[in-house]
């Protein structure tokens, strides 16, 4: 049976030399959340594999997303017809988000407790995080609702917000690609706490609370979007550039040239450019017609692009310039924009989204299997492979 070799021999050798290095300076994380996680991790049985915690958290996020999709496919349930989403769904969202947040925060601690830390575990964690990031945002949009002329946020604001968050996640790993150090973003803990609180408030008093003017005529959801975009552009990105510049001054950069350092950004920038062209020039206004499907596709493709960069960063190998999914995406967009697809544009989006999702899942499964074999460990068990 043919087995895809997504991780090259050079990358597998690089993983053997990998050493984890991260810096967390967020006061919320250091002084509030970390002490809580240190207590919670002690109740986890020692026979449970850390990756099982990571994957369980991701499944909770996914279940919550599909549940909200069932009740609110087109992001109108919270605006046009408040009450369509049952109260228990919001409570379930708060519970699953907290559990996923906790599991994602204790998996590394549990790995150290069980002496099972490995590059595979870190890759598994960050790979799922790259996908979960978009799912968190897409679930949050169900609280906001789409613009109905009075309240809610526009589909274009949804797209821009999602893209900025995903690019921000990508920049964190691009930073590590160049410096060798992962500077954990402050926004992660704050966003998780805020999302959990919003789910609870929505369950307690209803979605109507988010559709009343809060400050100077602005709604709370508007303010959160503004803060999200502002912090990403004016805080996170400058901090990333500063850390890379500081490493350059110290002569500790891992890449020898500007070209090598910028290489991981080529595919994400091209992806964002292509998607934006589709959003602006779509004959049928594809983003408005299929908002949830389009945004899901954006998250999946960004995640796959980011995963490949993370592998190159961890294995200290050269990043690829062009992701293969960019080529079929460009063909679909070209056919749509020139009118070749006609009424089949939505069908083309559906087919491409299914292709991208299947390719991403296939990629994740086979990368896990390759590295599992390489490190002689199981992904979801603390047992070792039996050597022949």
C-alpha positions as CSV (number, residue, x, y, z in Angstrom):
1,X,0.0,0.0,0.0
2,X,1.3,3.4,-1.0
3,X,2.1,5.6,2.0
4,X,2.6,9.4,1.6
5,X,5.8,10.7,3.0
6,X,4.8,14.2,4.1
7,X,7.8,14.5,6.5
8,X,11.1,14.2,4.6
9,X,14.1,12.3,5.9
10,X,15.9,15.6,6.5
11,X,12.9,16.9,8.5
12,X,12.8,13.6,10.6
13,X,16.5,14.0,11.4
14,X,15.8,17.7,12.3
15,X,13.1,16.6,14.7
16,X,15.7,14.5,16.6
17,X,17.7,17.7,17.4
18,X,14.7,19.8,18.3
19,X,14.6,21.5,21.7
20,X,11.4,23.3,22.9
21,X,11.9,27.0,23.8
22,X,9.0,29.3,24.8
23,X,8.5,32.6,26.7
24,X,5.2,33.5,28.4
25,X,5.0,37.0,29.9
26,X,1.3,37.4,30.0
27,X,0.3,38.3,33.6
28,X,-3.1,36.6,33.2
29,X,-1.4,33.4,32.2
30,X,1.5,33.5,34.7
31,X,-0.3,34.7,37.8
32,X,-3.9,33.4,37.4
33,X,-4.3,30.6,34.9
34,X,-1.0,28.7,35.3
35,X,-1.5,28.1,39.1
36,X,-5.0,26.8,38.2
37,X,-3.7,24.5,35.6
38,X,-1.0,23.2,38.0
39,X,-3.7,22.1,40.3
40,X,-5.9,20.6,37.6
41,X,-3.1,18.5,36.0
42,X,-2.6,16.7,39.3
43,X,-6.0,14.9,39.0
44,X,-5.2,13.5,35.6
45,X,-4.4,9.8,35.8
46,X,-0.8,9.0,34.9
47,X,-1.7,6.4,32.4
48,X,-3.4,8.9,30.1
49,X,-1.4,10.0,27.1
50,X,-0.9,13.8,26.8
51,X,-2.0,13.7,23.1
52,X,-5.3,12.2,24.2
53,X,-5.9,15.4,26.3
54,X,-5.0,17.6,23.4
55,X,-7.3,15.7,21.0
56,X,-10.2,15.5,23.5
57,X,-10.1,19.3,23.8
58,X,-10.1,19.8,20.0
59,X,-13.1,17.4,19.7
60,X,-15.0,19.5,22.2
61,X,-14.4,22.6,20.2
62,X,-15.5,20.8,17.0
63,X,-18.7,19.4,18.6
64,X,-19.6,22.9,19.9
65,X,-19.0,24.4,16.4
66,X,-21.2,21.8,14.7
67,X,-23.9,22.2,17.3
68,X,-24.0,26.0,16.6
69,X,-23.9,25.3,12.9
70,X,-27.0,23.2,13.2
71,X,-29.0,25.9,15.0
72,X,-27.4,28.9,13.2
73,X,-26.0,27.9,9.8
74,X,-26.2,31.4,8.3
75,X,-25.3,33.4,11.4
76,X,-28.7,35.0,11.7
77,X,-30.2,33.2,14.7
78,X,-28.9,35.6,17.3
79,X,-30.0,38.7,15.4
80,X,-33.1,38.3,13.3
81,X,-34.8,35.7,15.6
82,X,-33.3,35.7,19.1
83,X,-34.2,32.6,21.0
84,X,-33.7,30.1,18.1
85,X,-30.5,28.8,19.8
86,X,-31.5,27.1,23.0
87,X,-30.0,28.3,26.3
88,X,-28.4,24.9,26.9
89,X,-26.3,25.3,23.7
90,X,-24.7,28.5,25.1
91,X,-24.0,26.7,28.4
92,X,-22.6,23.8,26.5
93,X,-20.3,26.3,24.6
94,X,-19.0,27.7,27.8
95,X,-18.3,24.3,29.2
96,X,-16.6,22.9,26.1
97,X,-14.6,26.0,25.6
98,X,-13.3,26.0,29.2
99,X,-12.6,22.2,29.0
100,X,-10.7,22.6,25.7
101,X,-8.8,25.6,27.1
102,X,-7.8,23.6,30.2
103,X,-6.8,20.5,28.3
104,X,-4.7,22.5,25.9
105,X,-3.0,24.2,28.8
106,X,-2.2,21.0,30.8
107,X,-1.2,18.6,28.1
108,X,2.4,19.8,28.2
109,X,2.5,19.7,32.0
110,X,1.1,16.2,31.9
111,X,3.7,15.2,29.4
112,X,6.4,16.3,31.7
113,X,4.7,14.5,34.6
114,X,4.7,11.3,32.7
115,X,8.2,11.9,31.1
116,X,6.6,11.5,27.7
117,X,7.5,14.9,26.2
118,X,8.3,14.7,22.5
119,X,8.5,16.8,19.3
120,X,5.5,14.8,18.1
121,X,3.4,16.0,21.1
122,X,4.3,19.6,20.5
123,X,3.5,19.3,16.8
124,X,0.2,17.6,17.6
125,X,-0.6,20.4,20.0
126,X,0.3,23.4,17.7
127,X,-1.2,21.7,14.6
128,X,-4.6,21.3,16.3
129,X,-4.3,24.8,17.7
130,X,-3.8,26.2,14.1
131,X,-7.2,24.7,13.2
132,X,-9.0,25.4,16.5
133,X,-8.1,29.1,16.2
134,X,-10.5,29.5,13.3
135,X,-13.2,27.3,14.9
136,X,-13.2,29.5,18.0
137,X,-13.7,32.6,15.9
138,X,-16.5,31.0,13.8
139,X,-18.3,29.9,16.9
140,X,-18.0,33.4,18.4
141,X,-19.7,34.9,15.3
142,X,-22.9,33.0,16.3
143,X,-23.1,35.3,19.4
144,X,-22.5,38.4,17.3
145,X,-24.8,37.5,14.4
146,X,-24.4,38.9,10.9
147,X,-25.5,42.4,10.1
148,X,-29.3,42.6,9.7
149,X,-29.4,46.4,9.2
150,X,-29.7,47.2,12.8
151,X,-27.3,45.0,14.8
152,X,-24.6,42.4,14.1
153,X,-21.4,42.5,12.1
154,X,-21.0,42.3,8.4
155,X,-19.8,39.2,6.6
156,X,-16.8,41.2,5.4
157,X,-15.9,42.1,9.0
158,X,-16.1,38.4,9.8
159,X,-13.7,37.6,7.0
160,X,-11.2,40.3,7.9
161,X,-11.3,39.4,11.6
162,X,-10.8,35.7,10.9
163,X,-7.9,36.4,8.5
164,X,-6.2,38.7,10.9
165,X,-6.4,36.2,13.8
166,X,-5.1,33.4,11.5
167,X,-2.3,35.6,10.2
168,X,-1.4,36.6,13.8
169,X,-1.2,32.9,14.7
170,X,1.0,32.3,11.7
171,X,3.3,35.2,12.6
172,X,4.0,33.6,16.0
173,X,5.4,30.5,14.4
174,X,7.1,32.6,11.7
175,X,8.8,34.4,14.6
176,X,9.9,31.1,16.0
177,X,11.1,29.9,12.6
178,X,13.5,32.8,12.7
179,X,14.4,33.1,16.4
180,X,14.0,29.5,17.6
181,X,11.8,30.8,20.5
182,X,8.0,30.8,20.7
183,X,6.8,34.0,22.3
184,X,3.4,33.0,23.5
185,X,0.8,35.7,22.5
186,X,-1.0,37.5,25.2
187,X,-4.3,37.4,23.3
188,X,-4.8,33.6,23.7
189,X,-5.7,33.5,27.4
190,X,-7.6,36.7,27.2
191,X,-9.7,35.6,24.2
192,X,-10.5,32.2,25.9
193,X,-11.7,33.9,29.2
194,X,-13.7,36.5,27.2
195,X,-15.4,33.8,25.0
196,X,-16.3,31.7,28.0
197,X,-17.8,34.7,29.8
198,X,-19.8,35.7,26.7
199,X,-21.3,32.2,26.4
200,X,-22.3,32.4,30.1
201,X,-23.8,35.8,29.8
202,X,-25.7,34.8,26.7
203,X,-27.1,31.8,28.5
204,X,-28.1,33.9,31.5
205,X,-29.7,37.0,29.9
206,X,-30.1,36.1,26.2
207,X,-28.3,37.3,23.0
208,X,-30.2,40.6,23.2
209,X,-27.6,41.9,25.6
210,X,-25.1,42.1,22.7
211,X,-27.4,44.0,20.5
212,X,-27.8,47.1,22.6
213,X,-25.6,50.2,22.4
214,X,-22.9,50.0,25.0
215,X,-20.5,52.9,24.6
216,X,-20.8,56.0,22.4
217,X,-23.3,54.1,20.3
218,X,-21.0,51.2,19.7
219,X,-22.1,47.6,20.6
220,X,-20.0,45.4,22.7
221,X,-19.4,43.0,19.8
222,X,-18.2,46.0,17.7
223,X,-15.8,47.0,20.4
224,X,-14.4,43.5,20.7
225,X,-13.8,43.3,17.0
226,X,-12.1,46.6,17.0
227,X,-9.9,45.5,19.9
228,X,-9.1,42.2,18.2
229,X,-8.0,43.9,15.0
230,X,-6.2,46.8,16.8
231,X,-4.2,44.5,19.1
232,X,-3.2,42.2,16.3
233,X,-2.0,45.0,14.0
234,X,-0.6,47.5,16.5
235,X,0.6,45.2,19.3
236,X,1.2,41.6,18.2
237,X,2.8,42.3,14.8
238,X,5.1,45.0,16.1
239,X,6.2,42.8,19.0
240,X,7.0,40.0,16.6
241,X,9.1,42.2,14.4
242,X,10.9,43.6,17.4
243,X,11.8,40.1,18.7
244,X,13.1,39.2,15.3
245,X,15.1,42.5,15.1
246,X,16.5,41.8,18.6
247,X,17.6,38.4,17.6
248,X,19.3,39.9,14.5
249,X,21.2,42.4,16.7
250,X,22.3,39.5,18.9
251,X,23.2,37.5,15.8
252,X,21.1,34.6,17.0
253,X,18.8,34.4,14.0
254,X,18.4,30.9,12.6
255,X,18.2,32.0,9.0
256,X,21.1,33.5,7.0
257,X,19.3,35.8,4.6
258,X,16.2,38.0,4.4
259,X,14.9,35.7,1.6
260,X,15.1,32.6,3.8
261,X,13.6,34.4,6.7
262,X,10.6,35.6,4.7
263,X,10.0,32.4,2.8
264,X,7.3,31.0,5.2
265,X,5.2,34.2,4.6
266,X,4.8,33.7,0.8
267,X,2.0,31.1,0.9
268,X,0.0,32.8,3.7
269,X,0.2,36.2,1.9
270,X,-0.8,34.7,-1.4
271,X,-3.6,32.8,0.2
272,X,-5.0,35.9,1.8
273,X,-4.7,37.8,-1.5
274,X,-6.5,35.1,-3.5
275,X,-9.3,34.8,-0.9
276,X,-9.7,38.6,-0.8
277,X,-10.0,38.7,-4.6
278,X,-12.7,36.1,-4.5
279,X,-14.6,37.9,-1.8
280,X,-14.4,41.2,-3.7
281,X,-15.0,40.1,-7.3
282,X,-17.3,37.1,-6.8
283,X,-20.2,37.4,-9.3
284,X,-22.7,35.8,-6.8
285,X,-21.2,37.4,-3.7
286,X,-20.0,34.1,-2.4
287,X,-19.1,35.3,1.1
288,X,-22.7,36.5,1.7
289,X,-24.3,33.4,0.1
290,X,-22.2,30.8,1.8
291,X,-20.7,32.6,4.8
292,X,-20.1,29.6,7.1
293,X,-18.8,27.4,4.4
294,X,-16.4,30.0,3.0
295,X,-15.0,30.9,6.4
296,X,-14.6,27.2,7.3
297,X,-12.6,26.8,4.1
298,X,-10.4,29.8,5.0
299,X,-9.6,28.2,8.4
300,X,-8.8,24.8,7.0
301,X,-6.5,26.0,4.3
302,X,-4.7,28.5,6.6
303,X,-4.3,25.7,9.1
304,X,-2.6,23.4,6.6
305,X,-0.3,26.1,5.4
306,X,0.7,26.9,9.0
307,X,1.2,23.2,9.9
308,X,3.8,22.9,7.1
309,X,5.6,26.0,8.4
310,X,5.5,24.5,12.0
311,X,7.2,21.3,10.7
312,X,9.9,23.3,9.0
313,X,10.4,25.5,12.0
314,X,10.7,22.5,14.4
315,X,12.9,20.5,12.1
316,X,15.0,23.5,11.2
317,X,14.5,23.0,7.5
318,X,13.7,25.3,4.7
319,X,10.1,26.3,4.3
320,X,8.3,25.7,1.0
321,X,7.5,28.8,-1.0
322,X,4.2,27.7,-2.6
323,X,1.5,25.5,-1.0
324,X,0.0,23.1,-3.5
325,X,-3.6,24.0,-2.5
326,X,-3.0,27.5,-3.8
327,X,-3.1,26.2,-7.4
328,X,-6.5,24.6,-7.4
329,X,-7.8,27.5,-5.3
330,X,-6.5,30.0,-7.9
331,X,-8.1,28.0,-10.7
332,X,-11.5,28.1,-8.9
333,X,-11.3,31.8,-8.2
334,X,-10.2,32.6,-11.8
335,X,-13.1,30.6,-13.2
336,X,-15.5,32.2,-10.8
337,X,-14.4,35.8,-11.4
338,X,-14.5,35.6,-15.2
339,X,-18.0,34.1,-15.0
340,X,-17.0,30.7,-16.2
341,X,-18.7,29.0,-13.3
342,X,-21.9,30.9,-13.5
343,X,-24.5,29.5,-11.2
344,X,-22.1,26.7,-10.1
345,X,-19.9,29.0,-8.1
346,X,-21.4,27.8,-4.8
347,X,-21.0,24.2,-5.9
348,X,-17.3,24.9,-6.7
349,X,-16.8,26.3,-3.3
350,X,-18.4,23.2,-1.7
351,X,-16.2,20.8,-3.7
352,X,-13.0,22.8,-3.0
353,X,-13.9,23.0,0.7
354,X,-14.5,19.2,0.9
355,X,-11.2,18.6,-1.0
356,X,-9.2,21.0,1.3
357,X,-10.8,19.5,4.5
358,X,-10.1,15.9,3.4
359,X,-6.5,16.8,2.4
360,X,-5.9,18.5,5.7
361,X,-7.2,15.5,7.7
362,X,-5.2,13.1,5.5
363,X,-2.1,15.2,6.0
364,X,-2.5,15.3,9.8
365,X,-3.1,11.6,10.1
366,X,-0.1,10.6,8.0
367,X,2.3,13.1,9.5
368,X,1.3,11.7,12.9
369,X,1.8,8.1,11.7
370,X,5.2,9.0,10.2
371,X,6.5,10.6,13.3
372,X,5.0,8.0,15.6
373,X,7.0,5.4,13.8
374,X,10.1,7.6,13.7
375,X,10.1,8.2,17.5
376,X,8.9,4.7,18.3
377,X,5.9,5.9,20.2
378,X,2.1,5.7,20.0
379,X,0.1,8.9,19.5
380,X,-2.6,8.1,22.0
381,X,-0.8,5.7,24.4
382,X,2.3,5.9,26.6
383,X,3.4,2.5,25.4
384,X,6.3,2.1,23.1
385,X,6.2,0.4,19.7
386,X,7.6,-3.2,19.8
387,X,10.7,-3.2,17.7
388,X,10.9,-6.1,15.2
